[in-house]
Structure formats: C-alpha cells, structure tokens
Amino acid sequence: MSLSGQSLSALPLNILNLNIISPSTNSGAPKKLIVTGDDFGLSVPINEAVSQSHQKGILTSTSLMVAAPEVDDAVARARELPTLNVGLHLVLSNGRSCLPASDIPDLVNADGKFSNNLVISGFKMFFMAKMKQQLKDEIRAQFEAFKATGLRLDHVNTHNHMHLHPTVFDAIIEVGKDYGMNAVRVPEEKPLKALIDNNKVKITKYASWLFLKPFTSRMKKQLRENNIKFNTNIFGLHHTGHMNLDTLVRILPNLEDGLSEIYLHPATGQWDDIDPAVKDYEFEAEYKALIHPRIKRIIEKFSIELTSFHET
C-alpha cells in the first residue's frame, strides 16, 4: 500500500511521532558551528565565493578538490587566507582522478573520469579485490596532492558522500593515518522541525535518515576508535544546492548543543562545463546568504560560535 501526497498531508503531525530536532533551548553553552564551502578548486566562481564568504561572511572552512580544473587558483587564494581552514574533498565519483587511467582502470574510464553511477561503482567496490587496491592507491594520491600544497589538513570528506560506503571509508581511515587526518565529516542530518512543511516532507527526511543510520553509526564507531573528530550534526544533505537565505534562517536558531556543520556550494556565478546534475543549484543564492547581514545578526543573537575542526 502506498500513501499519496494528498493522504499524507491529511495526517496530523502528532500521528507521525518521529524523533526530529525541535527548536533549541538555551543551555547557556555556545552552539559551535563549522560553515564549509565544498568543491573548492572546481571553478573560479566557486573559489571566489569561498574566499569572499570567509572574508566578508560566516564561512570558516572549505574542502579542496585536488584534481579539479582550478585547484591552483584555489590553493593560491587559500595561502592568502591563513584563517581559512582547508580540508580534502576526496573525489571518487563524478570527477577526475589524480592517478592516470592506466593505473586504476577499474575505477575510471580511459579519460580518467570516475563513474556517475554510484550504485554500480559501490557494488564493484564491495566485490572486486583489485578495485579495492586501486581505490586505496587513488585515495593516497589525493592525500599526497593535498600534502604538496603545504596547507594544513583541517578535515576530510568526499564528493557525493562516497565515504558512506564501508569499503571507501575503511580505505580512508587506513590511508589517512599516514597524513595526519584528525577530522572527518559524518553526513548524518537529523530531520529539523523548522525545515519540515508537511507530513510528506517529514516522512521523506526521516526515511533518509534511517536508511543512512547503519552507515553513519559504523563511521562514528570507527572514528571514535581511531580518535578522529567528527561533527555531531550536519545540514546540507537534505537541501543540497539550496542552502539559501531562507534555509539558513530556519536552521541557525535551532542548532543543537555540540558541534554542527553546515556545508554549502557557493559560487559568484555560473561557469563553463558545469555538470548538468547541478544545473538547478542556487550557487549565487548560497554565496549571498553566507555574507548576508541578517545571518550575521542571527549568529550573534543566538551566541553561535563559529569554529573549525582544527579549533575544536
């Protein structure tokens, strides 16, 4: 039996007694928040937005794609901003590898590009031993490329959250130890009441959270065992590409205690060869939200402490 959108909207919210985040109460302790711009190095408009959002807005951190087309521009900007905390955004899908295709033929095509089909790639990673070794080799190459920039490694995460895959995550833990990795993003976004407009949205978000729960729980267990820091909550998964002013205004007053991370994809404009999959992303709106005076006022009003993994 399936429920239509109309029948879902007819259900009272108290029937769907789900564990969601309600508006926060003031415990007296400051809410700690990391604000991250992903895909640093992918394009000049992204690099511009990251640097300007850090200088003029609330952005504290960014995640670098070391094989991206504009990585040199990104690194040059980061070197001019010593307070910008830069992490490694490992690309293992929908992007270009560091290693030549001949070294990792099961991971990439002849042009050195990873597959966009996450399901098929994930299946192969589980069952192909030679692919697992190639995966480790590519992860190590990306860590090496980051090391070569001379930037301090603040954190590690992955494009399309590929580190939710146990094989990928295990490889990152193994390789990352050699490069001083001490913080990893856990992409577990609990449903937030302020972002739920109806029962259908509530069920969708809760189902997504529950589906990922076994993977994120495994991640957190391994991170604790290896003394690696991670966020207690995150925002950006359910509204990826649409973390605009309205979304941030709903989120910020409702942060839980602990360490939250908001990640966005800001850019000052469009660029050539943009991936069709992200054509509808509100890049400029996200950038404008990060530097908007209203957001700064909310940060101050609710005593939110902007921070980074390095500083926690």
Secondary structure, DSSP 8 states (H G I E B T S, - for coil): ----HHHHHHS-TTTS----B------SS-EEEEEEEEEETS-HHHHHHHHHHHHHSS--EEEE-TTSTTHHHHHHHHHT-TTSEEEEEE--SSSB-SS-TTT-TTTB-TTSBB-S-HHHHHHHHHH-HHHHHHHHHHHHHHHHHHHHHT-----EEEGGGGGGSHHHHHHHHHHHGGGT--BB-------BGGG--SHHHHHHHHHHHHHHHHHHHHHHHHHHHTT-B--SEEESSTTTT---HHHHHHHGGG--SSEEEEEE---SS--TT--GGGTT--HHHHHHHHT-HHHHHHHHHTTEEE--TTT-
